[in-house]
Amino acid sequence: MDLDELYKEVVLDHCRRPRNFGEMPDAGNGCSLCMASASMMTQKIKNKPRANAESLWTSLHDMLTAREEPKDLDDKLGDLQVLVGVRKFPMRVKCATLPWQALKQALEENKSA
């Protein structure tokens, strides 16, 4: 299976059956890519140390926003590597990184925790 096909399959799976999902009153719904990215993020960082979450944020952001497409993907990203397909659609990079931006903000606001 090629990476584009895997990207579509993983995004659709996480969008249709988001992991660690709960309703929040008065919160808006994200697009399918945003929902999938959030689902994948929660799976990756759940029960992990804060440093892991910060490191994953950096690796994912670099993978999606680097000027040149990465030749070698960061192994610590694991299944998040499929999101490299978002690079083909620059307008969607914000969709994929929105939950990660929220995570980064939460980490920065709670540095003392």
Jmol script that loads the backbone (N, CA, C; Angstrom):
load data "model"
ATOM      1  N   MET A   1       0.857  -1.175   0.000  1.00  0.00           N
ATOM      2  CA  MET A   1       0.000   0.000   0.000  1.00  0.00           C
ATOM      3  C   MET A   1       0.900   1.234   0.000  1.00  0.00           C
ATOM      4  N   ASP A   2       0.622   2.178  -0.884  1.00  0.00           N
ATOM      5  CA  ASP A   2       1.465   3.361  -0.932  1.00  0.00           C
ATOM      6  C   ASP A   2       1.046   4.354   0.162  1.00  0.00           C
ATOM      7  N   LEU A   3       1.904   5.322   0.432  1.00  0.00           N
ATOM      8  CA  LEU A   3       1.706   6.266   1.530  1.00  0.00           C
ATOM      9  C   LEU A   3       0.441   7.098   1.360  1.00  0.00           C
ATOM     10  N   ASP A   4       0.100   7.482   0.128  1.00  0.00           N
ATOM     11  CA  ASP A   4      -1.123   8.268  -0.103  1.00  0.00           C
ATOM     12  C   ASP A   4      -2.369   7.476   0.283  1.00  0.00           C
ATOM     13  N   GLU A   5      -2.381   6.206  -0.089  1.00  0.00           N
ATOM     14  CA  GLU A   5      -3.511   5.352   0.234  1.00  0.00           C
ATOM     15  C   GLU A   5      -3.612   5.143   1.740  1.00  0.00           C
ATOM     16  N   LEU A   6      -2.466   4.916   2.360  1.00  0.00           N
ATOM     17  CA  LEU A   6      -2.425   4.728   3.804  1.00  0.00           C
ATOM     18  C   LEU A   6      -2.892   5.988   4.523  1.00  0.00           C
ATOM     19  N   TYR A   7      -2.460   7.152   4.028  1.00  0.00           N
ATOM     20  CA  TYR A   7      -2.877   8.440   4.586  1.00  0.00           C
ATOM     21  C   TYR A   7      -4.400   8.542   4.592  1.00  0.00           C
ATOM     22  N   LYS A   8      -5.006   8.269   3.451  1.00  0.00           N
ATOM     23  CA  LYS A   8      -6.463   8.361   3.341  1.00  0.00           C
ATOM     24  C   LYS A   8      -7.148   7.385   4.290  1.00  0.00           C
ATOM     25  N   GLU A   9      -6.656   6.163   4.335  1.00  0.00           N
ATOM     26  CA  GLU A   9      -7.260   5.130   5.172  1.00  0.00           C
ATOM     27  C   GLU A   9      -7.172   5.491   6.654  1.00  0.00           C
ATOM     28  N   VAL A  10      -6.009   5.937   7.094  1.00  0.00           N
ATOM     29  CA  VAL A  10      -5.816   6.277   8.504  1.00  0.00           C
ATOM     30  C   VAL A  10      -6.655   7.493   8.891  1.00  0.00           C
ATOM     31  N   VAL A  11      -6.652   8.522   8.062  1.00  0.00           N
ATOM     32  CA  VAL A  11      -7.441   9.729   8.351  1.00  0.00           C
ATOM     33  C   VAL A  11      -8.925   9.388   8.430  1.00  0.00           C
ATOM     34  N   LEU A  12      -9.419   8.621   7.481  1.00  0.00           N
ATOM     35  CA  LEU A  12     -10.836   8.240   7.504  1.00  0.00           C
ATOM     36  C   LEU A  12     -11.174   7.409   8.730  1.00  0.00           C
ATOM     37  N   ASP A  13     -10.310   6.490   9.098  1.00  0.00           N
ATOM     38  CA  ASP A  13     -10.557   5.653  10.267  1.00  0.00           C
ATOM     39  C   ASP A  13     -10.641   6.504  11.535  1.00  0.00           C
ATOM     40  N   HIS A  14      -9.690   7.405  11.712  1.00  0.00           N
ATOM     41  CA  HIS A  14      -9.680   8.241  12.920  1.00  0.00           C
ATOM     42  C   HIS A  14     -10.805   9.265  12.909  1.00  0.00           C
ATOM     43  N   CYS A  15     -11.232   9.685  11.754  1.00  0.00           N
ATOM     44  CA  CYS A  15     -12.347  10.627  11.660  1.00  0.00           C
ATOM     45  C   CYS A  15     -13.671   9.938  11.992  1.00  0.00           C
ATOM     46  N   ARG A  16     -13.831   8.753  11.470  1.00  0.00           N
ATOM     47  CA  ARG A  16     -15.084   8.013  11.698  1.00  0.00           C
ATOM     48  C   ARG A  16     -15.188   7.476  13.123  1.00  0.00           C
ATOM     49  N   ARG A  17     -14.040   7.078  13.683  1.00  0.00           N
ATOM     50  CA  ARG A  17     -14.010   6.512  15.033  1.00  0.00           C
ATOM     51  C   ARG A  17     -12.895   7.177  15.841  1.00  0.00           C
ATOM     52  N   PRO A  18     -13.105   8.452  16.190  1.00  0.00           N
ATOM     53  CA  PRO A  18     -12.049   9.156  16.931  1.00  0.00           C
ATOM     54  C   PRO A  18     -11.795   8.500  18.287  1.00  0.00           C
ATOM     55  N   ARG A  19     -10.539   8.415  18.631  1.00  0.00           N
ATOM     56  CA  ARG A  19     -10.138   7.851  19.912  1.00  0.00           C
ATOM     57  C   ARG A  19     -10.090   8.974  20.939  1.00  0.00           C
ATOM     58  N   ASN A  20     -10.380   8.607  22.196  1.00  0.00           N
ATOM     59  CA  ASN A  20     -10.309   9.557  23.314  1.00  0.00           C
ATOM     60  C   ASN A  20     -11.179  10.782  23.059  1.00  0.00           C
ATOM     61  N   PHE A  21     -12.344  10.576  22.496  1.00  0.00           N
ATOM     62  CA  PHE A  21     -13.228  11.662  22.093  1.00  0.00           C
ATOM     63  C   PHE A  21     -14.339  11.838  23.114  1.00  0.00           C
ATOM     64  N   GLY A  22     -14.676  13.059  23.381  1.00  0.00           N
ATOM     65  CA  GLY A  22     -15.788  13.364  24.260  1.00  0.00           C
ATOM     66  C   GLY A  22     -16.459  14.649  23.808  1.00  0.00           C
ATOM     67  N   GLU A  23     -17.719  14.785  24.143  1.00  0.00           N
ATOM     68  CA  GLU A  23     -18.451  15.996  23.782  1.00  0.00           C
ATOM     69  C   GLU A  23     -18.067  17.135  24.719  1.00  0.00           C
ATOM     70  N   MET A  24     -17.909  18.321  24.149  1.00  0.00           N
ATOM     71  CA  MET A  24     -17.652  19.526  24.926  1.00  0.00           C
ATOM     72  C   MET A  24     -18.775  20.509  24.601  1.00  0.00           C
ATOM     73  N   PRO A  25     -19.498  20.951  25.631  1.00  0.00           N
ATOM     74  CA  PRO A  25     -20.582  21.894  25.365  1.00  0.00           C
ATOM     75  C   PRO A  25     -20.058  23.166  24.706  1.00  0.00           C
ATOM     76  N   ASP A  26     -20.809  23.653  23.766  1.00  0.00           N
ATOM     77  CA  ASP A  26     -20.497  24.902  23.073  1.00  0.00           C
ATOM     78  C   ASP A  26     -19.189  24.885  22.294  1.00  0.00           C
ATOM     79  N   ALA A  27     -18.689  23.702  21.965  1.00  0.00           N
ATOM     80  CA  ALA A  27     -17.460  23.612  21.167  1.00  0.00           C
ATOM     81  C   ALA A  27     -17.837  23.301  19.719  1.00  0.00           C
ATOM     82  N   GLY A  28     -17.090  23.855  18.785  1.00  0.00           N
ATOM     83  CA  GLY A  28     -17.337  23.599  17.375  1.00  0.00           C
ATOM     84  C   GLY A  28     -16.707  22.306  16.942  1.00  0.00           C
ATOM     85  N   ASN A  29     -17.192  21.721  15.853  1.00  0.00           N
ATOM     86  CA  ASN A  29     -16.593  20.514  15.287  1.00  0.00           C
ATOM     87  C   ASN A  29     -15.513  20.906  14.312  1.00  0.00           C
ATOM     88  N   GLY A  30     -14.462  20.116  14.266  1.00  0.00           N
ATOM     89  CA  GLY A  30     -13.394  20.354  13.309  1.00  0.00           C
ATOM     90  C   GLY A  30     -13.655  19.570  12.037  1.00  0.00           C
ATOM     91  N   CYS A  31     -12.871  19.852  11.027  1.00  0.00           N
ATOM     92  CA  CYS A  31     -12.970  19.091   9.778  1.00  0.00           C
ATOM     93  C   CYS A  31     -12.432  17.682  10.015  1.00  0.00           C
ATOM     94  N   SER A  32     -12.612  16.820   9.047  1.00  0.00           N
ATOM     95  CA  SER A  32     -12.200  15.429   9.210  1.00  0.00           C
ATOM     96  C   SER A  32     -10.704  15.299   9.478  1.00  0.00           C
ATOM     97  N   LEU A  33      -9.898  16.096   8.824  1.00  0.00           N
ATOM     98  CA  LEU A  33      -8.453  16.024   9.034  1.00  0.00           C
ATOM     99  C   LEU A  33      -8.081  16.477  10.441  1.00  0.00           C
ATOM    100  N   CYS A  34      -8.700  17.535  10.905  1.00  0.00           N
ATOM    101  CA  CYS A  34      -8.448  18.036  12.252  1.00  0.00           C
ATOM    102  C   CYS A  34      -8.858  16.990  13.291  1.00  0.00           C
ATOM    103  N   MET A  35     -10.019  16.394  13.101  1.00  0.00           N
ATOM    104  CA  MET A  35     -10.507  15.357  14.021  1.00  0.00           C
ATOM    105  C   MET A  35      -9.564  14.152  14.023  1.00  0.00           C
ATOM    106  N   ALA A  36      -9.135  13.738  12.850  1.00  0.00           N
ATOM    107  CA  ALA A  36      -8.233  12.593  12.751  1.00  0.00           C
ATOM    108  C   ALA A  36      -6.898  12.896  13.407  1.00  0.00           C
ATOM    109  N   SER A  37      -6.365  14.073  13.170  1.00  0.00           N
ATOM    110  CA  SER A  37      -5.088  14.460  13.757  1.00  0.00           C
ATOM    111  C   SER A  37      -5.189  14.501  15.280  1.00  0.00           C
ATOM    112  N   ALA A  38      -6.293  15.033  15.801  1.00  0.00           N
ATOM    113  CA  ALA A  38      -6.506  15.082  17.248  1.00  0.00           C
ATOM    114  C   ALA A  38      -6.601  13.677  17.827  1.00  0.00           C
ATOM    115  N   SER A  39      -7.301  12.792  17.128  1.00  0.00           N
ATOM    116  CA  SER A  39      -7.434  11.416  17.579  1.00  0.00           C
ATOM    117  C   SER A  39      -6.070  10.727  17.622  1.00  0.00           C
ATOM    118  N   MET A  40      -5.296  10.909  16.567  1.00  0.00           N
ATOM    119  CA  MET A  40      -3.969  10.301  16.504  1.00  0.00           C
ATOM    120  C   MET A  40      -3.065  10.890  17.585  1.00  0.00           C
ATOM    121  N   MET A  41      -3.182  12.195  17.813  1.00  0.00           N
ATOM    122  CA  MET A  41      -2.374  12.867  18.826  1.00  0.00           C
ATOM    123  C   MET A  41      -2.659  12.289  20.203  1.00  0.00           C
ATOM    124  N   THR A  42      -3.956  12.152  20.541  1.00  0.00           N
ATOM    125  CA  THR A  42      -4.282  11.661  21.879  1.00  0.00           C
ATOM    126  C   THR A  42      -3.783  10.243  22.089  1.00  0.00           C
ATOM    127  N   GLN A  43      -3.836   9.437  21.055  1.00  0.00           N
ATOM    128  CA  GLN A  43      -3.308   8.076  21.179  1.00  0.00           C
ATOM    129  C   GLN A  43      -1.806   8.095  21.422  1.00  0.00           C
ATOM    130  N   LYS A  44      -1.144   9.003  20.759  1.00  0.00           N
ATOM    131  CA  LYS A  44       0.324   9.047  20.823  1.00  0.00           C
ATOM    132  C   LYS A  44       0.836   9.608  22.150  1.00  0.00           C
ATOM    133  N   ILE A  45       0.115  10.555  22.745  1.00  0.00           N
ATOM    134  CA  ILE A  45       0.638  11.204  23.948  1.00  0.00           C
ATOM    135  C   ILE A  45       0.003  10.720  25.249  1.00  0.00           C
ATOM    136  N   LYS A  46      -1.077   9.975  25.160  1.00  0.00           N
ATOM    137  CA  LYS A  46      -1.778   9.518  26.362  1.00  0.00           C
ATOM    138  C   LYS A  46      -0.830   8.716  27.252  1.00  0.00           C
ATOM    139  N   ASN A  47      -0.797   9.108  28.526  1.00  0.00           N
ATOM    140  CA  ASN A  47       0.035   8.448  29.546  1.00  0.00           C
ATOM    141  C   ASN A  47       1.532   8.541  29.270  1.00  0.00           C
ATOM    142  N   LYS A  48       1.927   9.539  28.504  1.00  0.00           N
ATOM    143  CA  LYS A  48       3.355   9.755  28.219  1.00  0.00           C
ATOM    144  C   LYS A  48       3.820  11.008  28.954  1.00  0.00           C
ATOM    145  N   PRO A  49       5.105  11.093  29.235  1.00  0.00           N
ATOM    146  CA  PRO A  49       5.628  12.300  29.893  1.00  0.00           C
ATOM    147  C   PRO A  49       5.475  13.535  29.009  1.00  0.00           C
ATOM    148  N   ARG A  50       5.398  14.671  29.661  1.00  0.00           N
ATOM    149  CA  ARG A  50       5.262  15.968  28.991  1.00  0.00           C
ATOM    150  C   ARG A  50       6.335  16.158  27.916  1.00  0.00           C
ATOM    151  N   ALA A  51       7.555  15.750  28.199  1.00  0.00           N
ATOM    152  CA  ALA A  51       8.659  15.911  27.241  1.00  0.00           C
ATOM    153  C   ALA A  51       8.374  15.175  25.938  1.00  0.00           C
ATOM    154  N   ASN A  52       7.704  14.028  26.019  1.00  0.00           N
ATOM    155  CA  ASN A  52       7.351  13.293  24.799  1.00  0.00           C
ATOM    156  C   ASN A  52       6.392  14.095  23.937  1.00  0.00           C
ATOM    157  N   ALA A  53       5.397  14.705  24.576  1.00  0.00           N
ATOM    158  CA  ALA A  53       4.408  15.499  23.844  1.00  0.00           C
ATOM    159  C   ALA A  53       5.082  16.686  23.173  1.00  0.00           C
ATOM    160  N   GLU A  54       5.972  17.351  23.879  1.00  0.00           N
ATOM    161  CA  GLU A  54       6.678  18.508  23.314  1.00  0.00           C
ATOM    162  C   GLU A  54       7.550  18.092  22.141  1.00  0.00           C
ATOM    163  N   SER A  55       8.223  16.965  22.287  1.00  0.00           N
ATOM    164  CA  SER A  55       9.090  16.464  21.220  1.00  0.00           C
ATOM    165  C   SER A  55       8.276  16.055  19.989  1.00  0.00           C
ATOM    166  N   LEU A  56       7.141  15.403  20.215  1.00  0.00           N
ATOM    167  CA  LEU A  56       6.276  15.017  19.092  1.00  0.00           C
ATOM    168  C   LEU A  56       5.740  16.241  18.363  1.00  0.00           C
ATOM    169  N   TRP A  57       5.358  17.261  19.126  1.00  0.00           N
ATOM    170  CA  TRP A  57       4.866  18.509  18.524  1.00  0.00           C
ATOM    171  C   TRP A  57       5.924  19.060  17.565  1.00  0.00           C
ATOM    172  N   THR A  58       7.149  19.132  18.028  1.00  0.00           N
ATOM    173  CA  THR A  58       8.234  19.681  17.213  1.00  0.00           C
ATOM    174  C   THR A  58       8.460  18.835  15.966  1.00  0.00           C
ATOM    175  N   SER A  59       8.510  17.538  16.128  1.00  0.00           N
ATOM    176  CA  SER A  59       8.749  16.643  14.986  1.00  0.00           C
ATOM    177  C   SER A  59       7.629  16.730  13.959  1.00  0.00           C
ATOM    178  N   LEU A  60       6.377  16.735  14.440  1.00  0.00           N
ATOM    179  CA  LEU A  60       5.252  16.817  13.513  1.00  0.00           C
ATOM    180  C   LEU A  60       5.247  18.161  12.785  1.00  0.00           C
ATOM    181  N   HIS A  61       5.438  19.230  13.521  1.00  0.00           N
ATOM    182  CA  HIS A  61       5.446  20.566  12.918  1.00  0.00           C
ATOM    183  C   HIS A  61       6.545  20.671  11.865  1.00  0.00           C
ATOM    184  N   ASP A  62       7.724  20.176  12.204  1.00  0.00           N
ATOM    185  CA  ASP A  62       8.836  20.202  11.248  1.00  0.00           C
ATOM    186  C   ASP A  62       8.514  19.385   9.995  1.00  0.00           C
ATOM    187  N   MET A  63       7.910  18.218  10.196  1.00  0.00           N
ATOM    188  CA  MET A  63       7.574  17.355   9.058  1.00  0.00           C
ATOM    189  C   MET A  63       6.597  18.060   8.110  1.00  0.00           C
ATOM    190  N   LEU A  64       5.639  18.775   8.671  1.00  0.00           N
ATOM    191  CA  LEU A  64       4.598  19.385   7.846  1.00  0.00           C
ATOM    192  C   LEU A  64       4.956  20.753   7.291  1.00  0.00           C
ATOM    193  N   THR A  65       5.876  21.451   7.925  1.00  0.00           N
ATOM    194  CA  THR A  65       6.135  22.835   7.516  1.00  0.00           C
ATOM    195  C   THR A  65       7.541  23.092   6.999  1.00  0.00           C
ATOM    196  N   ALA A  66       8.406  22.105   7.033  1.00  0.00           N
ATOM    197  CA  ALA A  66       9.768  22.308   6.533  1.00  0.00           C
ATOM    198  C   ALA A  66       9.721  22.705   5.064  1.00  0.00           C
ATOM    199  N   ARG A  67      10.643  23.540   4.689  1.00  0.00           N
ATOM    200  CA  ARG A  67      10.694  24.026   3.312  1.00  0.00           C
ATOM    201  C   ARG A  67      10.792  22.881   2.312  1.00  0.00           C
ATOM    202  N   GLU A  68      11.655  21.935   2.597  1.00  0.00           N
ATOM    203  CA  GLU A  68      11.843  20.760   1.731  1.00  0.00           C
ATOM    204  C   GLU A  68      11.126  19.569   2.357  1.00  0.00           C
ATOM    205  N   GLU A  69      10.555  18.721   1.517  1.00  0.00           N
ATOM    206  CA  GLU A  69       9.917  17.513   2.040  1.00  0.00           C
ATOM    207  C   GLU A  69      10.980  16.637   2.691  1.00  0.00           C
ATOM    208  N   PRO A  70      10.695  16.148   3.890  1.00  0.00           N
ATOM    209  CA  PRO A  70      11.704  15.335   4.579  1.00  0.00           C
ATOM    210  C   PRO A  70      12.035  14.073   3.794  1.00  0.00           C
ATOM    211  N   LYS A  71      13.308  13.791   3.705  1.00  0.00           N
ATOM    212  CA  LYS A  71      13.760  12.573   3.013  1.00  0.00           C
ATOM    213  C   LYS A  71      13.565  11.365   3.919  1.00  0.00           C
ATOM    214  N   ASP A  72      13.908  11.540   5.197  1.00  0.00           N
ATOM    215  CA  ASP A  72      13.736  10.494   6.195  1.00  0.00           C
ATOM    216  C   ASP A  72      12.787  11.012   7.258  1.00  0.00           C
ATOM    217  N   LEU A  73      11.733  10.265   7.502  1.00  0.00           N
ATOM    218  CA  LEU A  73      10.770  10.679   8.509  1.00  0.00           C
ATOM    219  C   LEU A  73      11.260  10.264   9.891  1.00  0.00           C
ATOM    220  N   ASP A  74      10.918  11.048  10.875  1.00  0.00           N
ATOM    221  CA  ASP A  74      11.320  10.807  12.251  1.00  0.00           C
ATOM    222  C   ASP A  74      10.606   9.564  12.783  1.00  0.00           C
ATOM    223  N   ASP A  75      11.359   8.547  13.156  1.00  0.00           N
ATOM    224  CA  ASP A  75      10.766   7.287  13.609  1.00  0.00           C
ATOM    225  C   ASP A  75       9.885   7.450  14.838  1.00  0.00           C
ATOM    226  N   LYS A  76      10.190   8.447  15.686  1.00  0.00           N
ATOM    227  CA  LYS A  76       9.380   8.601  16.898  1.00  0.00           C
ATOM    228  C   LYS A  76       7.949   9.014  16.575  1.00  0.00           C
ATOM    229  N   LEU A  77       7.699   9.497  15.356  1.00  0.00           N
ATOM    230  CA  LEU A  77       6.343   9.865  14.977  1.00  0.00           C
ATOM    231  C   LEU A  77       5.448   8.641  14.779  1.00  0.00           C
ATOM    232  N   GLY A  78       6.048   7.513  14.483  1.00  0.00           N
ATOM    233  CA  GLY A  78       5.260   6.298  14.288  1.00  0.00           C
ATOM    234  C   GLY A  78       4.204   6.490  13.224  1.00  0.00           C
ATOM    235  N   ASP A  79       2.947   6.133  13.556  1.00  0.00           N
ATOM    236  CA  ASP A  79       1.866   6.226  12.561  1.00  0.00           C
ATOM    237  C   ASP A  79       1.509   7.656  12.197  1.00  0.00           C
ATOM    238  N   LEU A  80       1.996   8.634  12.953  1.00  0.00           N
ATOM    239  CA  LEU A  80       1.781  10.041  12.592  1.00  0.00           C
ATOM    240  C   LEU A  80       2.495  10.401  11.288  1.00  0.00           C
ATOM    241  N   GLN A  81       3.428   9.553  10.877  1.00  0.00           N
ATOM    242  CA  GLN A  81       4.154   9.791   9.633  1.00  0.00           C
ATOM    243  C   GLN A  81       3.230   9.858   8.424  1.00  0.00           C
ATOM    244  N   VAL A  82       2.083   9.207   8.499  1.00  0.00           N
ATOM    245  CA  VAL A  82       1.172   9.239   7.354  1.00  0.00           C
ATOM    246  C   VAL A  82       0.668  10.651   7.087  1.00  0.00           C
ATOM    247  N   LEU A  83       0.718  11.522   8.097  1.00  0.00           N
ATOM    248  CA  LEU A  83       0.265  12.901   7.910  1.00  0.00           C
ATOM    249  C   LEU A  83       1.180  13.699   6.989  1.00  0.00           C
ATOM    250  N   VAL A  84       2.316  13.119   6.607  1.00  0.00           N
ATOM    251  CA  VAL A  84       3.191  13.800   5.658  1.00  0.00           C
ATOM    252  C   VAL A  84       2.434  14.068   4.355  1.00  0.00           C
ATOM    253  N   GLY A  85       1.404  13.283   4.077  1.00  0.00           N
ATOM    254  CA  GLY A  85       0.582  13.485   2.886  1.00  0.00           C
ATOM    255  C   GLY A  85      -0.109  14.839   2.852  1.00  0.00           C
ATOM    256  N   VAL A  86      -0.257  15.458   4.008  1.00  0.00           N
ATOM    257  CA  VAL A  86      -0.890  16.777   4.091  1.00  0.00           C
ATOM    258  C   VAL A  86      -0.043  17.828   3.363  1.00  0.00           C
ATOM    259  N   ARG A  87       1.242  17.593   3.265  1.00  0.00           N
ATOM    260  CA  ARG A  87       2.140  18.552   2.599  1.00  0.00           C
ATOM    261  C   ARG A  87       1.697  18.849   1.162  1.00  0.00           C
ATOM    262  N   LYS A  88       1.009  17.900   0.551  1.00  0.00           N
ATOM    263  CA  LYS A  88       0.545  18.092  -0.831  1.00  0.00           C
ATOM    264  C   LYS A  88      -0.586  19.110  -0.904  1.00  0.00           C
ATOM    265  N   PHE A  89      -1.163  19.421   0.233  1.00  0.00           N
ATOM    266  CA  PHE A  89      -2.297  20.344   0.309  1.00  0.00           C
ATOM    267  C   PHE A  89      -1.986  21.417   1.351  1.00  0.00           C
ATOM    268  N   PRO A  90      -1.159  22.401   1.005  1.00  0.00           N
ATOM    269  CA  PRO A  90      -0.705  23.395   1.987  1.00  0.00           C
ATOM    270  C   PRO A  90      -1.821  24.066   2.784  1.00  0.00           C
ATOM    271  N   MET A  91      -2.982  24.237   2.181  1.00  0.00           N
ATOM    272  CA  MET A  91      -4.087  24.865   2.904  1.00  0.00           C
ATOM    273  C   MET A  91      -4.610  23.968   4.034  1.00  0.00           C
ATOM    274  N   ARG A  92      -4.317  22.683   3.976  1.00  0.00           N
ATOM    275  CA  ARG A  92      -4.802  21.739   4.995  1.00  0.00           C
ATOM    276  C   ARG A  92      -3.814  21.523   6.134  1.00  0.00           C
ATOM    277  N   VAL A  93      -2.606  22.064   5.999  1.00  0.00           N
ATOM    278  CA  VAL A  93      -1.615  21.909   7.070  1.00  0.00           C
ATOM    279  C   VAL A  93      -2.166  22.476   8.376  1.00  0.00           C
ATOM    280  N   LYS A  94      -2.880  23.597   8.297  1.00  0.00           N
ATOM    281  CA  LYS A  94      -3.463  24.187   9.504  1.00  0.00           C
ATOM    282  C   LYS A  94      -4.483  23.250  10.133  1.00  0.00           C
ATOM    283  N   CYS A  95      -5.219  22.528   9.316  1.00  0.00           N
ATOM    284  CA  CYS A  95      -6.204  21.571   9.837  1.00  0.00           C
ATOM    285  C   CYS A  95      -5.511  20.471  10.643  1.00  0.00           C
ATOM    286  N   ALA A  96      -4.421  19.966  10.102  1.00  0.00           N
ATOM    287  CA  ALA A  96      -3.702  18.880  10.752  1.00  0.00           C
ATOM    288  C   ALA A  96      -2.974  19.345  12.011  1.00  0.00           C
ATOM    289  N   THR A  97      -2.558  20.605  12.036  1.00  0.00           N
ATOM    290  CA  THR A  97      -1.776  21.085  13.185  1.00  0.00           C
ATOM    291  C   THR A  97      -2.616  21.775  14.256  1.00  0.00           C
ATOM    292  N   LEU A  98      -3.881  22.057  13.981  1.00  0.00           N
ATOM    293  CA  LEU A  98      -4.712  22.760  14.964  1.00  0.00           C
ATOM    294  C   LEU A  98      -4.755  22.072  16.325  1.00  0.00           C
ATOM    295  N   PRO A  99      -5.029  20.766  16.394  1.00  0.00           N
ATOM    296  CA  PRO A  99      -5.040  20.144  17.719  1.00  0.00           C
ATOM    297  C   PRO A  99      -3.666  20.177  18.390  1.00  0.00           C
ATOM    298  N   TRP A 100      -2.632  20.120  17.588  1.00  0.00           N
ATOM    299  CA  TRP A 100      -1.277  20.172  18.124  1.00  0.00           C
ATOM    300  C   TRP A 100      -0.953  21.566  18.648  1.00  0.00           C
ATOM    301  N   GLN A 101      -1.493  22.590  17.986  1.00  0.00           N
ATOM    302  CA  GLN A 101      -1.320  23.964  18.468  1.00  0.00           C
ATOM    303  C   GLN A 101      -2.012  24.114  19.826  1.00  0.00           C
ATOM    304  N   ALA A 102      -3.198  23.518  19.958  1.00  0.00           N
ATOM    305  CA  ALA A 102      -3.917  23.565  21.236  1.00  0.00           C
ATOM    306  C   ALA A 102      -3.118  22.842  22.325  1.00  0.00           C
ATOM    307  N   LEU A 103      -2.524  21.712  21.972  1.00  0.00           N
ATOM    308  CA  LEU A 103      -1.676  20.982  22.917  1.00  0.00           C
ATOM    309  C   LEU A 103      -0.494  21.841  23.335  1.00  0.00           C
ATOM    310  N   LYS A 104       0.166  22.450  22.360  1.00  0.00           N
ATOM    311  CA  LYS A 104       1.326  23.290  22.658  1.00  0.00           C
ATOM    312  C   LYS A 104       0.936  24.436  23.588  1.00  0.00           C
ATOM    313  N   GLN A 105      -0.187  25.064  23.314  1.00  0.00           N
ATOM    314  CA  GLN A 105      -0.649  26.162  24.163  1.00  0.00           C
ATOM    315  C   GLN A 105      -0.934  25.659  25.582  1.00  0.00           C
ATOM    316  N   ALA A 106      -1.583  24.518  25.702  1.00  0.00           N
ATOM    317  CA  ALA A 106      -1.883  23.949  27.019  1.00  0.00           C
ATOM    318  C   ALA A 106      -0.598  23.632  27.779  1.00  0.00           C
ATOM    319  N   LEU A 107       0.395  23.094  27.071  1.00  0.00           N
ATOM    320  CA  LEU A 107       1.663  22.786  27.714  1.00  0.00           C
ATOM    321  C   LEU A 107       2.375  24.053  28.192  1.00  0.00           C
ATOM    322  N   GLU A 108       2.317  25.086  27.377  1.00  0.00           N
ATOM    323  CA  GLU A 108       2.964  26.342  27.746  1.00  0.00           C
ATOM    324  C   GLU A 108       2.264  27.022  28.914  1.00  0.00           C
ATOM    325  N   GLU A 109       0.936  26.926  28.963  1.00  0.00           N
ATOM    326  CA  GLU A 109       0.181  27.554  30.050  1.00  0.00           C
ATOM    327  C   GLU A 109       0.332  26.805  31.358  1.00  0.00           C
ATOM    328  N   ASN A 110       0.722  25.549  31.283  1.00  0.00           N
ATOM    329  CA  ASN A 110       0.836  24.711  32.484  1.00  0.00           C
ATOM    330  C   ASN A 110       2.248  24.197  32.689  1.00  0.00           C
ATOM    331  N   LYS A 111       3.223  25.042  32.423  1.00  0.00           N
ATOM    332  CA  LYS A 111       4.621  24.615  32.546  1.00  0.00           C
ATOM    333  C   LYS A 111       4.978  24.148  33.949  1.00  0.00           C
ATOM    334  N   SER A 112       4.339  24.704  34.945  1.00  0.00           N
ATOM    335  CA  SER A 112       4.672  24.339  36.321  1.00  0.00           C
ATOM    336  C   SER A 112       4.070  23.009  36.742  1.00  0.00           C
ATOM    337  N   ALA A 113       3.182  22.461  35.915  1.00  0.00           N
ATOM    338  CA  ALA A 113       2.510  21.197  36.296  1.00  0.00           C
ATOM    339  C   ALA A 113       3.427  20.010  36.091  1.00  0.00           C
TER     340      ALA A 113
END
end "model"
wireframe off; spacefill off
backbone 0.3
color backbone group
